[in-house]
Amino acid sequence: MTVLERIQSRGTLLTHGLLGVLFIVAVGVVIWLLDSVNGFIVYQLSSVTYIAIAAAGLTVLTGQNGQLSLGHGALMAIGAYTTALVLKTFTDLNPAIVMVASILVTAVASIVVGAAAARLRGPYLAGATLGLAVGLPGVAIRFSSVFHGDQGLTVPALSSPDALSDVPAEVWLAWVGLIPAAVTFVLLANLLKTRYGRDFRAIREDEVASALHGIRVSRTQVIAFVLSGACAGLAGSLMAYTSNLAAPGSFPLTLSLQLLAAIVIGGLGTLPGAVWGSLVIVFAPDWIGTLNDAMKLPSNVRDELPLALFGVVFIVAMLAFPYGIQGGLRRLIAWRAGRRRAAAAQA
Amino acid sequence: MLEVEDLRVTYGGVTALDGIKLSVPDKGITAVLGPNGAGKSTLLKTIAGLVKPDAGRISFRGASLLGVAPEAIVRRGISMVPEGGGVIRELTVDENLRVVQPKKRQGPDGKSAGKSGIDEVMELFPPLAARRHNAAHSLSGGERQMLAVGRALVSRADLLLLDEPSLGLAPKFVTLIMQTVRKLCVERNISVLLVEQNARSALSIADQAMLLSAGRTIAARAAGDLAKNEELWHAYLGY
């Protein structure tokens, strides 16, 4: 029995947990090495950590449970504002406690949204969550005495502990982001293997048949929404730490749409897909911008082209990989395994 | 076990059931026969909680089922197999059965007896065992019905509502399904309410039968008696 098999026999949570720790260490080292080459990429990677957390939550809700949400940007805003308000009162509070507070507040808000969502289907659900994405940032402007309107609330920068004072700020930020991201993915991967994961997928497939299977459909849908909202809250909290700000302008409708684009392009309903999609969402605009600048086009074309190119990248990606990047990778692996079997059969 | 009285159901003004009375005993098979549009499926859907009646009473072991959600009715021990089986297509055979598996079933010896329900189904239906980890959408119609009946078994249902299990099946599978239903009924004291257009195969295994037409009960008697009544056959079942 190999070491891996021995660990696997002890249970899924342990296996995933160990993989998570390995992942943190490996990526942490990569970030450390990368910083001396390009500090901006490290800063972008910390954006990937929170986008990936939100995308993971959304892929469970939309991909696994079949509830479409166009409002996850607004749920991220709740997490970010919670972080800002908590830190305003308790300046030096441990980030872990602040993040847990943001998760809890967003989860409670998600109960309300989720209970409404469980009564809505298809386009109506999309419309209602769209309203949330458009409307919620307005709350910050309406109650500007608490939320400081358009200016938003500042969030103090994360400082590395004295023992690690040599670590650059952006590296420390990315490291701090890695831990909640890994914890989120481990817990979600585990949950999808349990009764809840099965119930989520059963409901996505057929609500009437699920009810005849004894699944409490509405309750399970609310659970999926709250779980997904909690992830968005954590992502919002990390985003506030990363940008040192919680402001309405950080949570436009496009943020919600980008999250949705991330899970679709990554591979709907798969957790690795949420990571691939987040990498694309964070890095593609930058690369497109570089390409655009290099082409030396007249300014009126240059200003409008990046968004169009972003769209072209998506269309081409979906034509090439209809099941997203993760689906494409799976097909590649299956194809290679098939070739190896064929070669073995010949020999 | 199940008592239905004066049940009336309308769909947007059209009467589907018009004062049905039905009594299902603790064990045995009760067949509900009738032509297309007689209200047979509506009757099952109403009992399962999928359709809300306009009037009437439904009680299961003395407790009313009116206003109870479909998933709660399943938990009370009634399992419905809708037309086509109602399996969850994207889940595997194994997962379909796990969904209905009670969370922690304490056996008489205090041990969890959860897994055995699924294994029993695999023994009962060998074709399913071979497909255990295949998605349910890849099953044939017969295998799908086996899975649906297996689901009722795993959920430890006391009353099984079967809607046209023979629809679209090869005769070989119709026989297998009917024989299994009969066997379960005898060996496990399960009561079955069987809706069928295929009156002959239904009557061959049923203990009692009722004949529906246009939402009304035309006849309710022992299955053997109904099988012999040529007048009713000609008038309502078109043989």
Chai-1 contact restraints between the chains, C-beta under 6 A:
chainA,res_idxA,chainB,res_idxB,connection_type,confidence,min_distance_angstrom,max_distance_angstrom,comment,restraint_id
A,R198,B,E95,contact,1.0,0.0,6.0,A-B,restraint_1
A,R198,B,V99,contact,1.0,0.0,6.0,A-B,restraint_2
A,A202,B,I88,contact,1.0,0.0,6.0,A-B,restraint_3
A,A202,B,V99,contact,1.0,0.0,6.0,A-B,restraint_4
A,E205,B,I88,contact,1.0,0.0,6.0,A-B,restraint_5
A,E205,B,R89,contact,1.0,0.0,6.0,A-B,restraint_6
A,E205,B,E90,contact,1.0,0.0,6.0,A-B,restraint_7
A,D206,B,I88,contact,1.0,0.0,6.0,A-B,restraint_8
A,A209,B,G86,contact,1.0,0.0,6.0,A-B,restraint_9
A,A209,B,I88,contact,1.0,0.0,6.0,A-B,restraint_10
A,A211,B,P70,contact,1.0,0.0,6.0,A-B,restraint_11
A,A211,B,E71,contact,1.0,0.0,6.0,A-B,restraint_12
A,L212,B,M80,contact,1.0,0.0,6.0,A-B,restraint_13
A,L212,B,G86,contact,1.0,0.0,6.0,A-B,restraint_14
A,H213,B,V99,contact,1.0,0.0,6.0,A-B,restraint_15
A,H213,B,V100,contact,1.0,0.0,6.0,A-B,restraint_16
A,G214,B,E71,contact,1.0,0.0,6.0,A-B,restraint_17
A,G214,B,V74,contact,1.0,0.0,6.0,A-B,restraint_18
A,G214,B,R75,contact,1.0,0.0,6.0,A-B,restraint_19
A,G214,B,V100,contact,1.0,0.0,6.0,A-B,restraint_20
A,I215,B,E71,contact,1.0,0.0,6.0,A-B,restraint_21
A,R216,B,E71,contact,1.0,0.0,6.0,A-B,restraint_22
